[in-house]
Amino acid sequence: MGKTRRNWAVGALLAAASVAAVACEPADGLASSAVSATTDRLATRALKADDVPVQWLSCSAVTGTRQASVDCVGRTDDQRKISVRGRVTEQLDDTCVRGRLTATVGAREVFDVGGLGNCGKRTPARS
């Protein structure tokens, strides 16, 4: 019974921590978790479209007042280093990020863009 209570307590603490983290995201601005996840997905797609064999990519974002600083690291299938860095000024419905993003694989710059994804089509916000 002690083990069950401990597992429940750990679960409750994790749930409270995740609620607190979401509560810190701005309601009318860029959310760091959403920007990092969307940039991760869209950068991976863009790199693969440029024939980069992405093994893994992981992005993080730190939000400011009107923009987010994005830093992604990863590896190709042949173990070359992938780096995607820049600033995101707008995120549209998990399908687009706008700003300035630069991707480098090894020593080669793969892209330097003002946006990733489908920035022309906006989907209804999820409730």
Z-matrix of the N, CA and C atoms (Angstrom, degrees):
N
C 1 1.443
C 2 1.517 1 110.51
N 3 1.324 2 118.99 1 -33.94
C 4 1.460 3 121.90 2 178.05
C 5 1.512 4 111.50 3 -62.91
N 6 1.334 5 116.58 4 -38.57
C 7 1.464 6 121.00 5 -179.48
C 8 1.534 7 110.35 6 -66.85
N 9 1.321 8 117.49 7 -38.77
C 10 1.461 9 121.71 8 179.28
C 11 1.521 10 110.34 9 -64.22
N 12 1.325 11 117.34 10 -43.97
C 13 1.466 12 121.16 11 178.69
C 14 1.524 13 110.85 12 -63.12
N 15 1.324 14 116.53 13 -40.66
C 16 1.461 15 120.81 14 -179.91
C 17 1.527 16 110.01 15 -64.51
N 18 1.340 17 117.86 16 -44.66
C 19 1.463 18 121.41 17 177.92
C 20 1.521 19 111.26 18 -62.08
N 21 1.326 20 116.67 19 -40.03
C 22 1.454 21 120.43 20 178.06
C 23 1.520 22 110.18 21 -64.87
N 24 1.329 23 117.08 22 -42.40
C 25 1.463 24 121.32 23 -179.39
C 26 1.528 25 110.80 24 -64.20
N 27 1.325 26 117.22 25 -41.97
C 28 1.462 27 121.00 26 177.76
C 29 1.523 28 109.82 27 -62.74
N 30 1.325 29 117.11 28 -43.48
C 31 1.462 30 121.17 29 178.38
C 32 1.521 31 111.68 30 -61.95
N 33 1.324 32 116.24 31 -41.87
C 34 1.463 33 120.26 32 179.29
C 35 1.523 34 110.99 33 -64.90
N 36 1.324 35 117.40 34 -40.58
C 37 1.467 36 120.75 35 178.18
C 38 1.524 37 111.17 36 -64.82
N 39 1.333 38 117.89 37 -41.93
C 40 1.460 39 120.97 38 178.15
C 41 1.523 40 111.20 39 -63.88
N 42 1.313 41 117.01 40 -40.95
C 43 1.463 42 120.48 41 178.42
C 44 1.519 43 110.86 42 -63.70
N 45 1.331 44 116.62 43 -43.13
C 46 1.463 45 120.48 44 179.16
C 47 1.526 46 110.99 45 -64.03
N 48 1.321 47 116.89 46 -39.46
C 49 1.465 48 120.55 47 179.34
C 50 1.513 49 111.05 48 -65.48
N 51 1.331 50 118.16 49 -39.60
C 52 1.464 51 119.77 50 -179.93
C 53 1.520 52 111.09 51 -69.49
N 54 1.333 53 118.05 52 -36.29
C 55 1.459 54 121.22 53 176.38
C 56 1.525 55 109.37 54 -65.51
N 57 1.307 56 117.78 55 -41.60
C 58 1.466 57 121.28 56 179.21
C 59 1.514 58 110.72 57 -64.44
N 60 1.315 59 117.93 58 -38.96
C 61 1.467 60 120.83 59 179.71
C 62 1.520 61 110.59 60 -65.95
N 63 1.328 62 117.60 61 -41.56
C 64 1.460 63 120.67 62 178.77
C 65 1.522 64 110.08 63 -67.14
N 66 1.320 65 117.52 64 -36.41
C 67 1.456 66 120.93 65 -179.88
C 68 1.513 67 111.82 66 -64.18
N 69 1.326 68 117.94 67 -23.23
C 70 1.455 69 121.25 68 179.78
C 71 1.520 70 112.90 69 -81.31
N 72 1.324 71 118.08 70 -13.84
C 73 1.461 72 121.17 71 179.88
C 74 1.525 73 109.06 72 -73.68
N 75 1.323 74 118.54 73 137.96
C 76 1.456 75 120.55 74 -178.79
C 77 1.525 76 111.75 75 -69.24
N 78 1.322 77 116.61 76 137.11
C 79 1.459 78 120.99 77 -179.22
C 80 1.524 79 111.60 78 -71.94
N 81 1.339 80 118.02 79 -32.35
C 82 1.451 81 120.28 80 -175.87
C 83 1.525 82 112.76 81 -114.84
N 84 1.325 83 118.15 82 12.11
C 85 1.459 84 121.13 83 -178.85
C 86 1.510 85 111.41 84 -125.32
N 87 1.317 86 115.43 85 -161.57
C 88 1.452 87 121.24 86 179.03
C 89 1.521 88 110.13 87 -81.78
N 90 1.294 89 117.11 88 131.38
C 91 1.460 90 122.60 89 177.22
C 92 1.524 91 107.89 90 -96.20
N 93 1.321 92 117.45 91 124.35
C 94 1.462 93 120.75 92 -175.15
C 95 1.523 94 112.73 93 -58.66
N 96 1.323 95 118.14 94 -39.84
C 97 1.465 96 119.85 95 -179.36
C 98 1.523 97 111.58 96 -66.92
N 99 1.320 98 117.58 97 -40.63
C 100 1.462 99 120.75 98 179.31
C 101 1.523 100 111.18 99 -69.25
N 102 1.327 101 117.09 100 -40.97
C 103 1.467 102 120.60 101 179.11
C 104 1.522 103 110.11 102 -63.96
N 105 1.325 104 117.70 103 -44.71
C 106 1.465 105 119.80 104 -178.73
C 107 1.527 106 111.22 105 -65.76
N 108 1.319 107 118.64 106 -42.61
C 109 1.469 108 121.20 107 -179.65
C 110 1.529 109 111.38 108 -66.81
N 111 1.330 110 117.08 109 -43.76
C 112 1.459 111 120.53 110 -179.96
C 113 1.521 112 111.07 111 -66.85
N 114 1.331 113 117.16 112 -43.04
C 115 1.466 114 120.52 113 178.85
C 116 1.521 115 110.36 114 -63.46
N 117 1.314 116 117.19 115 -41.29
C 118 1.469 117 122.10 116 177.49
C 119 1.526 118 110.49 117 -55.85
N 120 1.314 119 116.56 118 -52.25
C 121 1.457 120 121.83 119 -177.41
C 122 1.536 121 111.63 120 -64.58
N 123 1.335 122 117.27 121 -46.69
C 124 1.462 123 120.84 122 -176.58
C 125 1.525 124 112.32 123 -72.05
N 126 1.332 125 117.85 124 -36.25
C 127 1.472 126 120.54 125 177.45
C 128 1.524 127 110.37 126 -67.66
N 129 1.320 128 117.24 127 -40.35
C 130 1.469 129 120.48 128 176.81
C 131 1.519 130 109.90 129 -60.00
N 132 1.321 131 116.79 130 -45.73
C 133 1.460 132 121.25 131 179.18
C 134 1.535 133 111.35 132 -61.63
N 135 1.343 134 117.51 133 -43.43
C 136 1.466 135 121.58 134 -179.63
C 137 1.529 136 111.21 135 -66.16
N 138 1.331 137 117.08 136 -41.13
C 139 1.464 138 120.26 137 178.38
C 140 1.524 139 111.04 138 -63.69
N 141 1.327 140 116.76 139 -44.24
C 142 1.468 141 120.27 140 178.68
C 143 1.525 142 110.94 141 -63.41
N 144 1.337 143 117.81 142 -36.14
C 145 1.467 144 121.20 143 176.78
C 146 1.530 145 111.25 144 -64.45
N 147 1.340 146 116.64 145 -26.61
C 148 1.468 147 122.09 146 176.28
C 149 1.525 148 111.48 147 -92.01
N 150 1.331 149 116.61 148 20.35
C 151 1.471 150 124.08 149 177.42
C 152 1.523 151 114.08 150 62.12
N 153 1.330 152 116.89 151 32.41
C 154 1.458 153 121.61 152 173.41
C 155 1.525 154 107.19 153 -93.79
N 156 1.338 155 118.02 154 120.76
C 157 1.471 156 120.65 155 -179.08
C 158 1.533 157 111.22 156 -78.94
N 159 1.326 158 116.62 157 83.10
C 160 1.470 159 122.39 158 -176.50
C 161 1.518 160 109.78 159 -69.95
N 162 1.336 161 115.83 160 121.21
C 163 1.458 162 120.22 161 173.74
C 164 1.531 163 108.93 162 -85.67
N 165 1.344 164 115.56 163 -48.03
C 166 1.458 165 120.75 164 176.34
C 167 1.523 166 109.62 165 -156.44
N 168 1.319 167 115.79 166 154.29
C 169 1.459 168 123.05 167 176.54
C 170 1.517 169 107.14 168 -147.15
N 171 1.307 170 116.60 169 136.67
C 172 1.457 171 121.64 170 179.88
C 173 1.526 172 108.76 171 -134.97
N 174 1.326 173 116.45 172 126.65
C 175 1.463 174 121.41 173 -176.59
C 176 1.520 175 111.37 174 -115.78
N 177 1.324 176 114.26 175 148.87
C 178 1.461 177 121.00 176 171.72
C 179 1.519 178 107.46 177 -131.81
N 180 1.320 179 116.20 178 155.59
C 181 1.463 180 120.90 179 -179.49
C 182 1.519 181 109.45 180 -140.29
N 183 1.317 182 114.23 181 144.08
C 184 1.459 183 121.49 182 174.51
C 185 1.519 184 105.78 183 -121.70
N 186 1.332 185 116.44 184 121.39
C 187 1.453 186 119.86 185 -175.93
C 188 1.514 187 111.78 186 -92.15
N 189 1.322 188 113.34 187 144.52
C 190 1.457 189 121.75 188 173.21
C 191 1.516 190 107.81 189 -114.94
N 192 1.311 191 115.92 190 -156.91
C 193 1.456 192 120.19 191 -177.96
C 194 1.522 193 112.52 192 -66.74
N 195 1.339 194 117.58 193 -47.08
C 196 1.465 195 120.04 194 -175.67
C 197 1.520 196 113.68 195 -126.67
N 198 1.313 197 117.43 196 5.50
C 199 1.463 198 119.78 197 -178.13
C 200 1.518 199 110.38 198 -154.97
N 201 1.317 200 114.38 199 165.65
C 202 1.458 201 120.85 200 176.75
C 203 1.518 202 108.14 201 -123.56
N 204 1.302 203 115.73 202 137.07
C 205 1.455 204 121.96 203 173.87
C 206 1.523 205 107.34 204 -90.52
N 207 1.350 206 116.00 205 123.81
C 208 1.460 207 121.05 206 -174.46
C 209 1.526 208 109.61 207 -113.41
N 210 1.325 209 115.54 208 136.98
C 211 1.461 210 121.76 209 178.18
C 212 1.525 211 107.40 210 -138.09
N 213 1.345 212 115.44 211 117.15
C 214 1.456 213 121.10 212 179.88
C 215 1.523 214 109.27 213 -120.37
N 216 1.319 215 115.86 214 141.62
C 217 1.460 216 121.27 215 174.84
C 218 1.515 217 108.29 216 -131.49
N 219 1.330 218 115.31 217 152.36
C 220 1.448 219 119.24 218 179.49
C 221 1.506 220 111.79 219 -171.40
N 222 1.322 221 115.36 220 -172.15
C 223 1.469 222 123.04 221 179.96
C 224 1.515 223 109.66 222 -139.37
N 225 1.331 224 114.43 223 150.50
C 226 1.459 225 120.54 224 173.03
C 227 1.521 226 108.30 225 -88.75
N 228 1.332 227 115.89 226 172.81
C 229 1.463 228 120.46 227 177.83
C 230 1.526 229 111.70 228 -59.81
N 231 1.346 230 116.89 229 -31.29
C 232 1.469 231 120.56 230 178.60
C 233 1.533 232 112.53 231 -96.76
N 234 1.340 233 116.16 232 21.34
C 235 1.472 234 125.18 233 170.96
C 236 1.535 235 115.42 234 70.52
N 237 1.341 236 117.99 235 21.09
C 238 1.463 237 119.14 236 171.63
C 239 1.528 238 108.48 237 -77.84
N 240 1.334 239 115.78 238 147.25
C 241 1.454 240 121.89 239 -178.98
C 242 1.532 241 110.10 240 -76.05
N 243 1.342 242 115.57 241 135.36
C 244 1.467 243 122.53 242 174.38
C 245 1.521 244 107.66 243 -111.19
N 246 1.334 245 115.26 244 136.01
C 247 1.461 246 121.12 245 176.35
C 248 1.525 247 108.53 246 -136.47
N 249 1.322 248 116.70 247 128.01
C 250 1.463 249 122.18 248 172.84
C 251 1.523 250 106.09 249 -125.95
N 252 1.330 251 115.25 250 122.24
C 253 1.469 252 119.78 251 -177.31
C 254 1.515 253 110.36 252 -137.84
N 255 1.310 254 115.05 253 155.05
C 256 1.452 255 119.01 254 174.52
C 257 1.510 256 112.91 255 155.65
N 258 1.325 257 113.70 256 -159.80
C 259 1.458 258 121.75 257 -178.04
C 260 1.518 259 109.55 258 -123.81
N 261 1.323 260 115.89 259 137.29
C 262 1.460 261 122.39 260 175.15
C 263 1.517 262 107.12 261 -111.18
N 264 1.329 263 115.74 262 127.29
C 265 1.463 264 120.82 263 -179.54
C 266 1.522 265 112.81 264 -105.86
N 267 1.349 266 116.23 265 -15.67
C 268 1.461 267 119.83 266 180.00
C 269 1.521 268 109.55 267 -156.10
N 270 1.326 269 114.97 268 143.34
C 271 1.453 270 121.70 269 174.78
C 272 1.519 271 107.40 270 -126.72
N 273 1.337 272 115.98 271 129.05
C 274 1.457 273 120.14 272 -178.89
C 275 1.518 274 110.60 273 -112.62
N 276 1.303 275 116.90 274 106.97
C 277 1.465 276 124.06 275 169.13
C 278 1.525 277 114.81 276 44.33
N 279 1.290 278 118.91 277 40.42
C 280 1.469 279 124.06 278 177.79
C 281 1.532 280 113.87 279 62.42
N 282 1.325 281 118.29 280 14.58
C 283 1.462 282 121.13 281 -179.73
C 284 1.521 283 112.73 282 -117.24
N 285 1.329 284 117.75 283 -9.46
C 286 1.460 285 121.16 284 -175.13
C 287 1.519 286 110.13 285 -155.25
N 288 1.324 287 114.99 286 141.89
C 289 1.459 288 121.00 287 166.80
C 290 1.526 289 106.93 288 -127.05
N 291 1.329 290 115.69 289 135.07
C 292 1.464 291 121.45 290 177.24
C 293 1.510 292 109.15 291 -112.77
N 294 1.308 293 115.11 292 150.45
C 295 1.452 294 121.96 293 -179.37
C 296 1.511 295 108.23 294 148.98
N 297 1.312 296 117.81 295 -143.53
C 298 1.468 297 122.23 296 176.78
C 299 1.513 298 107.70 297 -130.07
N 300 1.340 299 116.66 298 115.96
C 301 1.461 300 122.18 299 -179.08
C 302 1.523 301 109.83 300 -127.84
N 303 1.320 302 115.90 301 135.64
C 304 1.455 303 122.23 302 179.33
C 305 1.526 304 108.73 303 -124.01
N 306 1.343 305 115.49 304 131.56
C 307 1.467 306 121.65 305 178.24
C 308 1.516 307 109.18 306 -114.16
N 309 1.324 308 114.96 307 134.51
C 310 1.462 309 122.19 308 177.48
C 311 1.521 310 108.11 309 -127.77
N 312 1.323 311 115.40 310 135.05
C 313 1.466 312 121.74 311 175.02
C 314 1.512 313 106.73 312 -122.39
N 315 1.333 314 116.06 313 117.46
C 316 1.461 315 119.66 314 -171.89
C 317 1.516 316 107.64 315 63.25
N 318 1.334 317 116.87 316 -122.33
C 319 1.464 318 121.39 317 177.91
C 320 1.525 319 111.93 318 -103.92
N 321 1.336 320 117.71 319 2.67
C 322 1.469 321 122.11 320 -174.67
C 323 1.527 322 111.22 321 -99.75
N 324 1.336 323 116.31 322 129.75
C 325 1.454 324 120.76 323 173.43
C 326 1.520 325 108.07 324 -78.53
N 327 1.331 326 116.34 325 122.40
C 328 1.457 327 121.34 326 -177.38
C 329 1.526 328 110.87 327 -90.88
N 330 1.334 329 116.54 328 -44.69
C 331 1.465 330 118.73 329 174.94
C 332 1.518 331 110.93 330 -151.38
N 333 1.323 332 114.19 331 154.01
C 334 1.463 333 124.41 332 173.30
C 335 1.518 334 104.16 333 -139.10
N 336 1.344 335 116.65 334 101.21
C 337 1.460 336 121.23 335 -168.14
C 338 1.526 337 112.60 336 -126.64
N 339 1.316 338 114.75 337 161.77
C 340 1.457 339 122.31 338 176.48
C 341 1.521 340 112.32 339 -96.65
N 342 1.323 341 116.90 340 4.68
C 343 1.458 342 120.67 341 177.94
C 344 1.512 343 110.94 342 177.54
N 345 1.304 344 116.10 343 157.10
C 346 1.459 345 122.87 344 177.19
C 347 1.518 346 108.45 345 -129.69
N 348 1.317 347 115.99 346 142.56
C 349 1.453 348 120.73 347 175.59
C 350 1.507 349 112.32 348 96.00
N 351 1.325 350 115.08 349 -165.52
C 352 1.463 351 122.62 350 -178.76
C 353 1.522 352 108.22 351 -93.88
N 354 1.325 353 115.79 352 89.44
C 355 1.461 354 120.61 353 -176.45
C 356 1.526 355 112.74 354 -86.43
N 357 1.328 356 117.32 355 -5.79
C 358 1.456 357 120.56 356 -179.88
C 359 1.510 358 113.71 357 -89.02
N 360 1.321 359 117.01 358 -22.88
C 361 1.461 360 121.23 359 -176.99
C 362 1.520 361 109.34 360 -111.83
N 363 1.296 362 115.40 361 123.88
C 364 1.457 363 120.72 362 178.94
C 365 1.518 364 109.57 363 -108.10
N 366 1.322 365 116.02 364 131.39
C 367 1.463 366 120.16 365 179.22
C 368 1.518 367 109.75 366 -99.03
N 369 1.322 368 117.23 367 156.38
C 370 1.466 369 119.25 368 178.58
C 371 1.527 370 111.18 369 -59.72
N 372 1.311 371 116.11 370 143.04
C 373 1.460 372 121.19 371 178.28
C 374 1.517 373 109.53 372 -66.44
N 375 1.318 374 115.43 373 142.73
C 376 1.468 375 120.24 374 177.24
C 377 1.516 376 109.47 375 -79.19
N 378 1.330 377 116.05 376 143.26
C 379 1.465 378 118.83 377 179.32
C 380 1.482 379 111.67 378 -100.24
